[in-house]
Amino acid sequence: MDFVLNNVLQDPPVLLGLIAMIGLIVQRKPISEIVKGSVTAAFGMVILTEGVNMLTGVVSAINTSVQAKMGISVAKGLSDATFTADYGGAVGMAMFLALIIHLIIARFTPVKTIFLTGHMLWWVPFVIVAGGVEGGLRGPILIIVSAIMSALYFSVAPWILRKYIWAATGDDSFLIGHPTTILSLISGFVAKRVGNKEHSTENINVPQGLSFFREISISGGLVMFLVDIVVGLIAPALVPKGGNLFMVALNAGLTFGGGLLILLYGVRLLVNQIIPAFQGISEKLVPGAKPAFDVPILFNYKPNAVIIGFISAFITSTILVLIANTTNLFGVLVVPMVITCFFECGGAAIVGEGQGGVRGAVIGTAVASFAMIALVGVSAAMMGDTIKNWILIFGGNDLSLWAIISKLVTSIIGGF
């Protein structure tokens, strides 16, 4: 169990390569196709992950400099070390039980999805266990309740978003298993009522001399270059000692654009291999099931919407952060949510675009940004004894929402 938890389920390339292999074996494919398909799927995930890492590196540098300017000390990395040391075993056990329950739900209920976003298989029970600890639960009851809640998230979150995803992509072969769900639902709901699907972000008229803006790598790189320039002027910590702001911003833009190219190539490799292979598994074990992937899988469908959504979310949320901190609205200092603005709000922008075109992407994502700041502020205040520092960086999404739900539910259970 320990080997599976630490060396398979938390290793996305291995996990998806293994799933592709099983699917091809079930379909009785020749050995050459099995090897090629499973290894290519793993390659796709490796490439996608490296692209995401490049994007995250650029965004994290902005986050860190802003935090330094605001005098906020937050935990580095992807976890709160003390909480993980004390409750990492509970998180692992909750994840394992959650996966079993999740598969049972897919097999015997109308909710037919298999959650395949490897790192989120850990982070969802991570925040739910934290909420349970804040609610007063310990021991086996903490693990059982967290497992049930995690399984519900793995099953329900991709499923309730499915029609929005299919409308945005025109492809009903997959779902999204990522903490963008709540923000995307809000964006889609608003966009449908204020937008116009006839005016797509992908059909924006650009003068011939500016046609290079149609390339997401170039437009994304330019946007990040400008963001770095602005942030660097406000928060000098972005520039290393002896460095030059222009060159730092230029390299950040180039890295971001290159990361987008790498990410999109990895997406194409992964989708081309994993979906046909997954169909072999679903036909035998979970008939009619759809795989739920990480949100970057969407970026290839509406690349302009991603950049538009990021700009809309970043501007809106930064203004809201300043208001919240000035008024001490949450009792904790909130930092600009750069990572959430790009990934979760990028997904929300694509959903908004699918429902309301350009206007839907802009307005839908802006409205979702209000929910993003409210979620991160409330969840950070509620997670003060466990993962407050972590949630300030990576919250404002489903992870914040389910941390809040977990604390409220477990507080009731703990009261009996």
N, C-alpha and C positions, 0 to 999 in steps of 0.2 A: 504494500500500500504506500509506504514511504517513497519507494522508487517511482511508482506511477505518479504520485502527487508532485514530486520535486523534479522529475526528469522527463516526464511526458506531458502532463497537463499544463505545466508552466513553461513549456518549450514549444511555442506555436509552430515553427517549421517542422519539428518532429511530429507533433500532433496532427497537423494537416496532411503531411506526407503519409503518415500511418493510415489516416482516414481514406485518402486516395487509394492507397494500396489495398485496403480491405474492400473498398467499393469495386475496384477492378478485378480482384480475386472472386468476389461474389458473382460478377458478371462473366466469369470464366474467360477472361481475356488472355491472350498469349503472354508468356513470361516477358517478352521484349516490351510489350505495351504496359505491363504492370510496373516494370522497372522504370521505364521512361516517364510514365504518368505520375508515379508516386514521387520520384526524385524531382521532376519538374515542378510539381505542386510545392514541394519543400523549398526549391530554389525561389519560386515566386514569393513565398512568405518571407524568406531571408531578404530578398530585394526590397519588398514592401516595407519590412521592418527597418532596414537601413535608411530608406527614404524618410520614414516617419522620424527616426532618430535625428536625421539632419534637420528636419523642420523643427523638432522639439528643442534641439540645441540652440537654434537661433532665437526661438520664442523664450526659452528659459533664461537666456542672457538678458533679455529685456526685463523679464520678471524680477530677476535678481537685482538689477540696477535700480528698479523702481522701489523694491523693498528696502534697499540700502538708503535711498533718498528719504523714504518715509520713516526710517529708523525702526523697521520691523525685523525681528530675528525669527526666521522660520526654519523648520527642519529641512535639511537637504535630502535629496533623493526621493524615492517613491514611498517611503513609509516612515512612521514614527517609531524609532528604534526601541524605545521602552515598551510601547504597546505590543509590538511584534514579538519581543523577547518573552513577554508574559503570556500573550494569548495567541501566538502563532500556531501552536498545536491545535487550539480550538478552531481557528480559522481553517486549517487544513482538514480537520475532521468534518466541519460543517460543509466545506466544499465537496468532499467525497460523497457525503450523504445527499447533498443537494443534487449532484449529478445523477444519482440513482433515481431520486424522486422525479427529476426533470425528464428522464427517459421514460419513466412510467406514465407521466402526464402526456408525453408525446405519443406513446403507444396506445393509450386507452381513452383519451379525450379528444375532442375536436381541435384542440390547440396543437397543431402539428408543426413544431419547429425544433431544431437542434442547435443549441447555442455553441458556436465554434470560435468565439473570440478568446483565445487562450489566456491572455493576461487578465481579462475581466472575470474569468472563472475564479480568480483569486481575489480581485479587488472588490467585487460585489459582496461576498461573505465577509471580507475584511471590514467594510464599513458597517455591515449589519451586525457583526459580532461586537464592534465598538459601540453601536447603539444599544445592544443588549447589556453590555457592561455598564454603560451610563444609566440604563434602566434598572440595574440592580441584580441582574441574573448572573449566575456562576455555575460551573460544572456541567453535567450532562444536559440539564434543561436549557442552558445557554446554547449548547451545540445543536440540540434538536430543533429549538425554535429558529435559530439562525439558518439551519439547513432548509427548513420548510420555506422560510421567507426568501432565501436565495433561489430555491427551485422555482418559486412562483415568479420571481423576477426573470430568470432565464427563459421561462416559458411564455409569460404574458407580455413582457415589454416588446419583444420583436413582433409578436402576433398583433397587438393592437395598432402598431404602426404600419402594418403590411400594405394597406390600401394606399397610403400616402407614398410609400416607397415604390410601389408598382406604378403609380401614376407618374411619379417623377422620372423613372427609368424606362418605363415601357417593357419591363422584364419582370415576370413573376416567378422566376426560378430561385430567387434568394430573398432573404430578409436581412435586417440590420440588428446585430447584437452589440449594442454600444450605449453608453450613458447619455446619448443625445435624445432619447425617447421623449422625455417631458418637454424639452425645448422645441423639438420638431413637431410635436402635437400642437403646441401653442402656435408655432409659426404657420403650420398648415391650416389651422382653424382660422387664424386672422387673415392669411393670404387669400383664402377662398372667398372671403367677404369683401376685401378691398382691392384685390388685384385683377389682372387681366391675362389669362393664359396665352392669348394671341401674341403678346409682346414678350418673347422669350429672351432671357439673358444671353443665350447663345446666338441670337440673331441681331444683336445690337449693331446698328450701322456705324462703322468706323471708317473715317477717310482713308483712302488708299495709302497715304503717307504714314498713317498710324496703324496699319494693318497688323503690325507685330504685336499689338496689344491682344490680339486674338489667341496668342500662344500663352497658356496659363503659366508656363515657366517664366516667361518674360514679364508678364503683367504682375504675377505674384512676387517676383524678385524686385521689381520696381516699387511695389507697394511696401515691401518689407524694408527696402533701402530708405524710403521716406519715413517710415515709422521709426527706424533706428536713428535717423537724423534728429527727429523731433524729441525722442526719448533721451538721446545723448545730450541734447542741449539742456534738458530739464534735470536729468539724472546722470551726472558725469561719470559715475561708477561703471557705466557701460563701456567706457574707453579705458584700456589698460594704461598704467603709468608709462609715459613716453610715447603713447600711441596717438593716432590721428583719427578723429571722428569720421571724416569722409571715408577713409580706407576701411575702418571698422564696419561702417554702414554698407559700403560697396561689397565687401567680402560676405557680409550677412545676406545681402540681396542675392549674390551669386550662389551662395550655399543653399538658400531657400529655394531658388529656382531650380537648381540641380537636384535638390531633394524631391521636388514635385515631379520632375521627369523620372527619377528612379522609382518613386512611389507608384506612378501610373503604369510603368512597365511591369513592376511586380504584380500590380492588380490584374493586368491582362493575363500574365502567365498563370496566376493562381486561379482566376475564374475559368479559364479555358480548360484547366485540368480537374479542379476539385468538384465542379458542379456535375459533369457527366459521371464522375466516380461516385459522388455522393448519392446520385439517383439509384445506383446499384444497391447501396446500403438501405436506403429508405424503402425501396420496393420489397426487400426481404424482411427487414426488422421493424421499420416504422413507416408503413405505407402512406404516401402522400406528404411526408415531412419535407420541410424546406430548411436549408442551412441558413443560419444567422451569422453574418460576417461582421468584421470591424468596419467602422464608418468610412475609412479611406476608400473602400471599394466603390463608394458612390461618386467620388471626385472625378472619375473618368467620364461620367455621364453629363454633368453640368459644371465644367471647370470654371466658367466665368461666374457662376452663382456662388461658388466657394469664396472667391476673392471679394465679391460684392458683399456677401454675408459677413465676412470677417471685418471689413471696413465698417459696415453698419453696426455690428455688435461691439466692436472695439470703441468706436466713438461714443455710442449710447451708454455702454457700461462704464466707461471711464468717467463720464459726467456723473453717473449715478454713484460711483464709488466716492467721488469728491463730496457729493451731497451727504451720503451716508456717514462718512468719517467726520465731516464738519458738524453734523447734528448728533453724532454718537448714537445713531439709530439702532445699532445692534449690540452695542457695548463691547465690540471688538473692532480693531482696525482691519478693514478689507483692502486688499491690493487689487490692481487691475487684473482681470482674468484672461490673460493673453492666450494661454493654452486652450481654455474652454472656448474662447472666442473663435479660434481657428478650427478646432476639430468638431466640437459639439455644435457650435453655431454654423459652421460650414455645412454640416449635415442638415441643420434646421433651414438654412438658406436654400438648399437643393429641394427640400420638401416644399418650402414656400414658393419656389419657382415653379414647381410642378402644379401648384394650385392657383398661382396668380402671376406668373411671369416675373418681369423685372420688379414691378411694384410689390408683388407678393414677397419676393426675396428680401427686399429692403425693409419693408414695414413689418413683415412677419418676424424677421430676425431681430429687429429693433424692439418689438414688443416682448419677444422671448428673452431679451437681455434684462428686462425688468425682473422676470422670474429668476434668471440666473443670479443676479445680485441678491435678491431676497433669499434664495435658497442657500447661497454660500454664507450669508450673514447669519441666518437663523441656525444653520447646521453647525457653524463654527462656535456659536455661543452655546449650543447644546452639547457639543463634543469637547468641552473644556478640560475634562480629566483624561481624555484618551487621544484623539487624533485631530485636535483643533488645527495644529500647524499644517498637517497634511491636507486637510479639507480646504484650507485657505488658498492652496495652490491648485488643487485638482478637483475642487468641488464646483458648485453652481450648476449642477446637472442631476442625473438620476442618482449618482452616488450621494449627493447631499440629501436628495429627497428620501432615499431609502434609509439613510442614517437617521433622519428625523422620524420616519415611520417606525423604524426598529425601536428607537428609544420610547416612543409613545406606547407602542404595543407591549413592550417588555416591562414598562413601568406599571401597566395594568396587571400583567401576569405576576410580576414581583410583589404586587400589593396583596395578593391572595395568601 
